[in-house]
Structure formats: C-alpha cells, structure tokens
C-alpha cells in the first residue's frame, strides 16, 4: 500500500519522477556495497580505527564512506575490503537480482 505525502504523491512516485532507472540502480548498488562493508567490519568485531590500522585508509574516510557521504575510488574500497576477507566482483546483472 502506497502512502501519500502531504503533496498527494507517494515517495515511490516522487523518486521515479526525479531519478532515472539507472540512477536508482546505482544508488541501490552503493547502498548494498556500503551495507556489506559495514556488516563485514561489525561481524569481525572491528572498530573503524582498527580497520584503519589494517587497511591503511584513515578512519575519517572510512566513516564518510560508511555514512554514504563520499563515493570512494575502487582502489580505496579494495584496501578496506581486503583485511575483511572481501573483494569486489563484476557479475551479470541477472545474478545480482536473484
């Protein structure tokens, strides 16, 4: 059930009007990557400061990435993911959507 805002449109309708399907897919992918990064760090009981020591990426940068405030370079993501035992992979979209 869609909830209408005070303006009479649901958030889904507003989002679809403001963003292209490609922009929405990119945003969802960023959220998924950041979520997996945070989950891996927390599951291993690491603080952002400890991850800084292991990865060489400064804690404030890790914090900004986790908050979604910056879009890191792939090399930065790889530096953060490696000590967590993770990496990035390019897979067919159909695999991602399953």
Backbone as a printed PyTorch tensor [residue, N CA C, xyz], in Angstrom:
tensor([[[  0.8420,  -1.1890,   0.0000],
         [  0.0000,   0.0000,   0.0000],
         [  0.8800,   1.2430,   0.0000]],

        [[  0.6200,   2.1240,  -0.9380],
         [  1.4040,   3.3450,  -1.0320],
         [  0.8130,   4.4040,  -0.1190]],

        [[  1.6950,   5.0660,   0.6140],
         [  1.2580,   6.1670,   1.4600],
         [  1.4810,   7.4610,   0.7010]],

        [[  0.4930,   8.3170,   0.7130],
         [  0.6190,   9.5950,   0.0470],
         [  1.1800,  10.6180,   1.0150]],

        [[  2.0250,  11.4750,   0.4840],
         [  2.5780,  12.5630,   1.2840],
         [  1.5590,  13.6960,   1.3330]],

        [[  1.9390,  14.7590,   2.0050],
         [  1.0720,  15.9370,   2.0810],
         [  0.8310,  16.5200,   0.6880]],

        [[  1.7260,  16.2210,  -0.2450],
         [  1.5860,  16.7300,  -1.6010],
         [  0.7410,  15.8180,  -2.4760]],

        [[  0.3020,  14.6760,  -1.9270],
         [ -0.5670,  13.7810,  -2.6680],
         [  0.1400,  12.7200,  -3.4840]],

        [[  1.4620,  12.6490,  -3.3900],
         [  2.2060,  11.6430,  -4.1270],
         [  2.9720,  10.7640,  -3.1450]],

        [[  3.0920,   9.4870,  -3.4910],
         [  3.8860,   8.5960,  -2.6640],
         [  5.3600,   8.8630,  -2.9240]],

        [[  6.2140,   8.4300,  -2.0030],
         [  7.6530,   8.5860,  -2.1980],
         [  8.0940,   7.8530,  -3.4620]],

        [[  7.5260,   6.6700,  -3.7200],
         [  7.8820,   5.9140,  -4.9230],
         [  7.6100,   6.7380,  -6.1810]],

        [[  6.4770,   7.4250,  -6.2100],
         [  6.1310,   8.2510,  -7.3730],
         [  7.0750,   9.4410,  -7.5170]],

        [[  7.4110,  10.0570,  -6.4030],
         [  8.3270,  11.2000,  -6.4230],
         [  9.7080,  10.7420,  -6.8700]],

        [[ 10.1850,   9.6260,  -6.3050],
         [ 11.5050,   9.0990,  -6.6530],
         [ 11.5750,   8.7630,  -8.1400]],

        [[ 10.5370,   8.1230,  -8.6630],
         [ 10.5170,   7.7670, -10.0800],
         [ 10.4950,   9.0010, -10.9760]],

        [[  9.8820,  10.0790, -10.5020],
         [  9.8390,  11.3090, -11.2840],
         [ 11.1870,  12.0450, -11.2590]],

        [[ 11.9280,  11.9170, -10.1580],
         [ 13.1770,  12.6420, -10.0000],
         [ 14.3910,  11.9170, -10.5750]],

        [[ 14.3750,  10.5800, -10.5410],
         [ 15.5650,   9.8090, -10.8970],
         [ 15.2850,   8.8470, -12.0380]],

        [[ 16.2940,   8.6470, -12.8670],
         [ 16.1900,   7.6670, -13.9430],
         [ 16.3450,   6.2700, -13.3440]],

        [[ 15.9050,   5.2400, -14.0480],
         [ 16.1150,   3.8750, -13.5570],
         [ 17.6000,   3.5750, -13.3150]],

        [[ 18.4660,   4.1350, -14.1380],
         [ 19.9040,   3.9250, -13.9730],
         [ 20.4070,   4.5590, -12.6840]],

        [[ 19.9290,   5.7620, -12.3930],
         [ 20.3300,   6.4430, -11.1540],
         [ 19.8310,   5.6800,  -9.9320]],

        [[ 18.6150,   5.1590, -10.0040],
         [ 18.0770,   4.3780,  -8.8920],
         [ 18.8860,   3.0950,  -8.6900]],

        [[ 19.2360,   2.4270,  -9.7890],
         [ 20.0180,   1.1930,  -9.6940],
         [ 21.3970,   1.4850,  -9.1030]],

        [[ 22.0280,   2.5770,  -9.5250],
         [ 23.3370,   2.9540,  -8.9910],
         [ 23.2530,   3.2240,  -7.4980]],

        [[ 22.2270,   3.9420,  -7.0820],
         [ 22.0460,   4.2460,  -5.6660],
         [ 21.8490,   2.9710,  -4.8450]],

        [[ 21.0400,   2.0570,  -5.3530],
         [ 20.7990,   0.8020,  -4.6520],
         [ 22.0710,  -0.0300,  -4.5420]],

        [[ 22.8870,  -0.0110,  -5.5800],
         [ 24.1450,  -0.7490,  -5.5610],
         [ 25.1070,  -0.1540,  -4.5380]],

        [[ 25.2020,   1.1750,  -4.4900],
         [ 26.0570,   1.8310,  -3.4980],
         [ 25.6230,   1.4700,  -2.0860]],

        [[ 24.3340,   1.5080,  -1.8360],
         [ 23.8100,   1.1610,  -0.5130],
         [ 24.1510,  -0.2840,  -0.1680]],

        [[ 24.0280,  -1.1850,  -1.1380],
         [ 24.3340,  -2.6000,  -0.9010],
         [ 25.8120,  -2.7990,  -0.5910]],

        [[ 26.6940,  -2.1410,  -1.3260],
         [ 28.1370,  -2.2720,  -1.0880],
         [ 28.5040,  -1.7320,   0.2850]],

        [[ 28.0090,  -0.5540,   0.6210],
         [ 28.3060,   0.0420,   1.9250],
         [ 27.7570,  -0.8460,   3.0410]],

        [[ 26.5600,  -1.3680,   2.8470],
         [ 25.9680,  -2.2550,   3.8520],
         [ 26.8090,  -3.4960,   4.0840]],

        [[ 27.3290,  -4.0800,   3.0130],
         [ 28.1810,  -5.2700,   3.1410],
         [ 29.5050,  -4.9330,   3.8200]],

        [[ 30.0600,  -3.7710,   3.5100],
         [ 31.2980,  -3.3430,   4.1560],
         [ 31.0890,  -3.2010,   5.6630]],

        [[ 30.0380,  -2.5160,   6.0480],
         [ 29.7380,  -2.3160,   7.4730],
         [ 29.4910,  -3.6560,   8.1510]],

        [[ 28.7060,  -4.5180,   7.5160],
         [ 28.3910,  -5.8300,   8.0910],
         [ 29.6650,  -6.6400,   8.3160]],

        [[ 30.5670,  -6.6490,   7.3260],
         [ 31.8060,  -7.4120,   7.4580],
         [ 32.6550,  -6.8670,   8.6040]],

        [[ 32.7430,  -5.5460,   8.7260],
         [ 33.5360,  -4.9350,   9.7940],
         [ 32.9580,  -5.2660,  11.1690]],

        [[ 31.6530,  -5.1050,  11.2950],
         [ 30.9830,  -5.3640,  12.5730],
         [ 31.0340,  -6.8500,  12.9210]],

        [[ 30.7890,  -7.7190,  11.9360],
         [ 30.8340,  -9.1690,  12.1800],
         [ 32.1980,  -9.6080,  12.7000]],

        [[ 33.2510,  -8.9160,  12.2730],
         [ 34.5980,  -9.2610,  12.7240],
         [ 34.9990,  -8.5160,  13.9990]],

        [[ 34.0690,  -7.7280,  14.5220],
         [ 34.3120,  -7.0270,  15.7790],
         [ 35.3530,  -5.9260,  15.6830]],

        [[ 35.4720,  -5.3360,  14.5040],
         [ 36.4670,  -4.2910,  14.3040],
         [ 35.8440,  -2.9080,  14.3920]],

        [[ 36.5530,  -2.0140,  15.0340],
         [ 36.1530,  -0.6070,  15.0120],
         [ 36.6850,   0.0090,  13.7200]],

        [[ 36.2030,   1.1790,  13.4060],
         [ 36.7260,   1.8780,  12.2320],
         [ 38.2100,   2.1710,  12.4160]],

        [[ 38.6150,   2.4900,  13.6260],
         [ 40.0300,   2.7860,  13.9150],
         [ 40.8900,   1.5410,  13.6920]],

        [[ 40.3970,   0.3730,  14.1220],
         [ 41.1380,  -0.8730,  13.9000],
         [ 41.2320,  -1.1860,  12.4030]],

        [[ 40.1500,  -0.9180,  11.6810],
         [ 40.1620,  -1.1370,  10.2370],
         [ 41.1420,  -0.1870,   9.5590]],

        [[ 41.2810,   1.0180,  10.0880],
         [ 42.2800,   1.9670,   9.5810],
         [ 43.6770,   1.3460,   9.6730]],

        [[ 43.9940,   0.7760,  10.8270],
         [ 45.3090,   0.1660,  11.0350],
         [ 45.5440,  -0.9800,  10.0500]],

        [[ 44.5270,  -1.7790,   9.8330],
         [ 44.6550,  -2.9360,   8.9420],
         [ 44.6910,  -2.5610,   7.4630]],

        [[ 43.9460,  -1.5220,   7.0950],
         [ 43.7830,  -1.1850,   5.6780],
         [ 44.6690,  -0.0510,   5.1880]],

        [[ 45.0870,   0.8100,   6.1120],
         [ 45.8410,   1.9960,   5.7050],
         [ 44.9610,   3.1430,   5.2630]],

        [[ 43.6370,   2.9550,   5.3200],
         [ 42.6840,   4.0170,   4.9680],
         [ 42.2880,   4.7150,   6.2650]],

        [[ 42.4290,   6.0240,   6.3120],
         [ 42.1670,   6.7910,   7.5290],
         [ 40.7370,   6.5970,   8.0410]],

        [[ 40.5920,   6.5360,   9.3470],
         [ 39.2850,   6.3170,   9.9690],
         [ 38.2380,   7.3330,   9.5370]],

        [[ 38.5640,   8.6420,   9.4420],
         [ 37.5330,   9.5850,   8.9920],
         [ 37.0180,   9.2800,   7.5810]],

        [[ 37.8880,   8.7590,   6.7250],
         [ 37.4670,   8.3870,   5.3640],
         [ 36.5320,   7.1810,   5.4440]],

        [[ 36.8870,   6.1940,   6.2750],
         [ 36.0220,   5.0210,   6.4600],
         [ 34.6580,   5.4580,   6.9690]],

        [[ 34.6370,   6.3850,   7.9220],
         [ 33.3690,   6.8800,   8.4730],
         [ 32.5330,   7.5660,   7.3890]],

        [[ 33.1620,   8.3900,   6.5580],
         [ 32.4190,   9.0890,   5.4980],
         [ 31.8840,   8.1010,   4.4610]],

        [[ 32.6610,   7.0610,   4.1710],
         [ 32.1950,   6.0310,   3.2400],
         [ 30.9900,   5.3190,   3.8410]],

        [[ 31.0970,   4.9140,   5.1030],
         [ 30.0050,   4.1750,   5.7490],
         [ 28.7390,   5.0120,   5.8780]],

        [[ 28.8730,   6.3140,   6.0030],
         [ 27.7060,   7.1980,   6.0760],
         [ 27.1450,   7.5140,   4.6970]],

        [[ 27.8960,   7.1450,   3.6440],
         [ 27.4450,   7.4410,   2.2890],
         [ 27.7120,   8.8670,   1.8760]],

        [[ 28.5890,   9.5530,   2.6160],
         [ 28.8730,  10.9550,   2.3160],
         [ 29.8350,  11.1490,   1.1610]],

        [[ 30.6100,  10.1060,   0.8410],
         [ 31.5470,  10.2000,  -0.2780],
         [ 31.4400,   8.9340,  -1.1230]],

        [[ 31.8430,   9.0600,  -2.3620],
         [ 31.9230,   7.9090,  -3.2610],
         [ 33.4000,   7.5780,  -3.4300]],

        [[ 33.8610,   6.5250,  -2.7700],
         [ 35.2920,   6.2220,  -2.7990],
         [ 35.7400,   5.6560,  -4.1410]],

        [[ 37.0200,   5.7890,  -4.4050],
         [ 37.5980,   5.1490,  -5.5740],
         [ 37.6000,   3.6420,  -5.3330]],

        [[ 37.6080,   2.8790,  -6.4090],
         [ 37.6300,   1.4190,  -6.2930],
         [ 38.8470,   0.9680,  -5.5060]],

        [[ 40.0040,   1.5970,  -5.7320],
         [ 41.2230,   1.2030,  -5.0170],
         [ 41.0690,   1.3780,  -3.5110]],

        [[ 40.3640,   2.4200,  -3.0890],
         [ 40.1280,   2.6430,  -1.6600],
         [ 39.2180,   1.5560,  -1.1010]],

        [[ 38.1550,   1.2350,  -1.8240],
         [ 37.2680,   0.1490,  -1.3810],
         [ 38.0300,  -1.1650,  -1.2500]],

        [[ 38.8780,  -1.4570,  -2.2210],
         [ 39.6420,  -2.7020,  -2.1880],
         [ 40.5840,  -2.7460,  -0.9900]],

        [[ 41.1950,  -1.6120,  -0.6440],
         [ 42.0740,  -1.5440,   0.5250],
         [ 41.3040,  -1.8300,   1.8100]],

        [[ 40.0710,  -1.3420,   1.8760],
         [ 39.2450,  -1.5460,   3.0720],
         [ 38.7260,  -2.9840,   3.1260]],

        [[ 38.3190,  -3.5110,   1.9890],
         [ 37.7190,  -4.8400,   1.9530],
         [ 38.7280,  -5.9690,   2.1710]],

        [[ 39.9610,  -5.8020,   1.6970],
         [ 40.9580,  -6.8820,   1.7720],
         [ 41.1750,  -7.4070,   3.1900]],

        [[ 41.4000,  -6.5450,   4.1980],
         [ 41.5960,  -7.0820,   5.5470],
         [ 40.3350,  -7.7340,   6.1290]],

        [[ 39.2010,  -7.4560,   5.5120],
         [ 37.9370,  -8.0670,   5.9510],
         [ 37.6990,  -9.3950,   5.2390]],

        [[ 38.6350,  -9.7650,   4.3590],
         [ 38.4930, -11.0090,   3.6100],
         [ 37.4670, -10.9010,   2.5010]],

        [[ 37.2560,  -9.6940,   2.0020],
         [ 36.2540,  -9.4370,   0.9620],
         [ 36.9200,  -8.7850,  -0.2410]],

        [[ 36.2390,  -8.8220,  -1.3720],
         [ 36.6740,  -8.1220,  -2.5730],
         [ 35.4410,  -7.7280,  -3.3760]],

        [[ 35.6560,  -6.9930,  -4.4350],
         [ 34.5700,  -6.6460,  -5.3530],
         [ 34.6050,  -7.6270,  -6.5150]],

        [[ 33.4550,  -7.8720,  -7.1090],
         [ 33.3850,  -8.7630,  -8.2660],
         [ 32.4080,  -8.1580,  -9.2760]],

        [[ 32.7050,  -8.3770, -10.5300],
         [ 31.8010,  -7.9660, -11.5930],
         [ 31.0320,  -9.2080, -12.0120]],

        [[ 29.7190,  -9.1490, -11.8570],
         [ 28.8630, -10.2900, -12.1610],
         [ 27.7180,  -9.8370, -13.0570]],

        [[ 27.1260, -10.7480, -13.8030],
         [ 25.9720, -10.3780, -14.6210],
         [ 24.8510,  -9.8090, -13.7510]],

        [[ 24.1390,  -8.8630, -14.2850],
         [ 23.0410,  -8.2370, -13.5420],
         [ 22.0090,  -9.2580, -13.0900]],

        [[ 21.7570, -10.2810, -13.9010],
         [ 20.7560, -11.2780, -13.5160],
         [ 21.1730, -12.0000, -12.2470]],

        [[ 22.4700, -12.2020, -12.0350],
         [ 22.9650, -12.8320, -10.8120],
         [ 22.7130, -11.9190,  -9.6310]],

        [[ 22.9570, -10.6210,  -9.8120],
         [ 22.7680,  -9.6330,  -8.7460],
         [ 21.2930,  -9.5550,  -8.3190]],

        [[ 20.3950,  -9.7030,  -9.2520],
         [ 18.9770,  -9.5370,  -8.9640],
         [ 18.3120, -10.7610,  -8.3720]],

        [[ 18.9750, -11.8910,  -8.3400],
         [ 18.3550, -13.1230,  -7.8270],
         [ 18.2900, -13.1390,  -6.3340]]])
